[in-house]
Amino acid sequence: MARIVFHVDLDSFYTAVEMREHPELRGKPVIVGADPNEGKGRGVVMASSYEARALGIKAGMPISLAWRKLPDAVYKRPNYDLYGTVSENVMNILREYAGKFEQASIDEAYLDVTAKTDWDHVREYAVAVKKAVREREGLTCSIGVAPNKSCAKIAAAQRKPDGLMVVWPQDVSRFLAPLSVNAISGVGEKTERVLADLGIRTVGELAAYPGTELTKVLGRNAVWLWGIARGLEELPVEERPDAKSISVERTFERDVDAWDAILETLDSVADNVHLRVRNANVTFRTVSIKIRFEGFQTHTRDRTLPTWTDDRDVLMNMSRELIAEFRDRGRPVRMIGVRVANLWRPKGKQASLPA
């Protein structure tokens, strides 16, 4: 029997949690991110509700631009402790339904349920998962069901929000073929342009393209892309409690040259890393930053502490110190990231969330 894999994606997680805590916000455009300061704010949009997205607000957009587009939206500063607690609660629910479990991010997970149900009853089983998340945590999620992880993830994205899509084993190729290549996770604008130059715009066209020719253009990336397009990906669903590092990156919708906006976003990214450190119950010794300028020129810097820590202030301050040398480069910034490595879990601590 073909494997049964769920991809569970919490719908607009950060804004959904805010609406759960503040029911009066339901149905309104809600934006989580930096302080807009009446259009003078620095930093970016971290997340937007579906109502805000429908009006043109996207994650990574400068908060000042969001304000100009939608001054009457509800703007909320991120509450990382709350998001981390809710995420942990949801992931524990999902574990109950999984034969094998893998958390992909703060709001996404894969469940291998092959040992829990069969294809004849898989829709009912997915409905039960959605019901448990809704009733116990007050949140909706979208679930994609397929024989492998990549197809399940693509399926979940087709039915957001609060959706469910089952792709039967015999229908994988038929489901994938008409979709745009950017439906595949990891195919960004640059790869999409390269594929378009080859006359490849759909997953079906990608699947039909000669693999050897694709490798000449995309190198090793061609192997996994081609495998996903043909429905052949077979990566296992597996718990990953002992990650070697934890990292978060954020790409700006537009290149940013205002340094205070860059620092505010760096703080937000570092906060997110600290949230994952806390949830994984680990400590770290090495802190790294990554900064990418326009033109994809990328630099990294790192520093190793004399001992392990999980202190948020240490992480925030070191991230700022490491990025300081780039302040006077005079070039717009495309992306920034923060990473911790050299991880250690003190005795007696168990991972509550995989990193």
C-alpha positions, 0 to 999 in steps of 0.5 A, a space after each residue: 500500500 502506498 504511504 499516506 502522508 499529511 501536510 498540516 498547515 495552520 492558516 495564517 498562524 500569527 494573525 489567527 492566534 491574535 484573532 483567537 485572543 481578541 475575537 473582535 478582530 475577526 473579519 478585519 484586516 490584521 497585520 503583525 509586524 513592526 510599529 507602522 508609526 502612521 506610515 513613518 515606521 521601519 521594519 516589515 510585515 511579519 504576517 497578514 490575515 487573509 482579509 489584509 492579503 486580499 487588499 495587497 498586504 504581504 509578508 516582507 512588505 515594508 511596514 510603511 508601505 503597508 500603512 499607506 496601502 491600508 491605514 485602517 488595518 489593525 496593526 499588532 506587534 508580534 507576541 513570540 511567547 504566545 505563538 510558541 506556546 500555541 504552536 507547541 499545543 497544536 504540535 502535541 495534538 498532531 503527534 497523537 494522530 501520527 504514526 511518524 511525525 515531523 515538524 517543518 516550522 512553527 506552523 507546519 508539520 508532516 504526519 505519516 499516518 500509514 499505520 493509523 488509517 487506510 486510503 479508504 478512510 483517509 478523508 475521515 481521518 483528516 477531518 478528525 485531525 482538523 476537528 481536534 485542532 479547531 476544538 482544542 486550540 480554536 484554530 483552523 488548518 489546511 491539510 494535503 493528503 498524498 503518497 509523499 511529502 512534496 505532493 501533500 504540501 502542494 495539495 494543502 496549499 491548493 485549499 487554503 484556508 481551512 481546506 482539505 485535499 486528498 491526492 490518491 496515489 493513482 492521481 498524483 501525476 494528473 494533479 501535479 501536471 497543470 500546476 505552475 512550477 512555483 507550486 513546488 516549494 523552493 522554486 522561487 522567482 530566479 528558478 522560475 525564470 530559468 525554467 521559463 527560458 527552457 519553455 517550462 511553466 507547468 509541473 507537467 512540462 517539468 516532468 516531461 523535460 529530459 532529466 540530463 538536460 535539466 541537470 546541465 542548467 540547474 545542476 544538482 537541484 534538477 534531481 529533486 525538482 524532477 523527482 517532485 514533478 514526477 511524483 517520485 519523491 520518497 523522503 521519510 517523515 521523521 522526527 528531528 529533535 537533534 538539529 545541528 543548528 536553528 536558523 531563520 531568514 527573512 527576505 524583504 519584498 523590496 530591497 531596504 536601505 534604512 538601517 533602523 528598519 534592517 535592525 528591527 527586522 533582525 531583532 524579529 528574526 532573532 526573536 524567532 530563532 530564540 523561540 525555536 531554541 526555547 521550544 527545542 529545549 537546547 542551548 547554543 554557543 555559536 551565533 551567526 548572521 547572514 546578510 544579502 545585498 542587492 545582486 545576491 552578494 551574500 556575507 556571513 559572520 559568526 562568533 562562538 561564546 565561551 559557554 552554552 546559553 539560551 539567553 534571548 538578550 545574548 542572542 539579540 545583542 550578538 546578532 546586532 554586533 555581528 551585523 554592525 560592520 555592514 552598516 556603512 556599505 551603502 547598499 540596499 539589503 535583500 535578506 537577513 538571517 540569524 543562526 545558532 549552532 553548536 547546540 547542546 541539550 542539558 541532561 533531563 531536558 526533552 525536546 518539546 518541539 523539533 527544531 
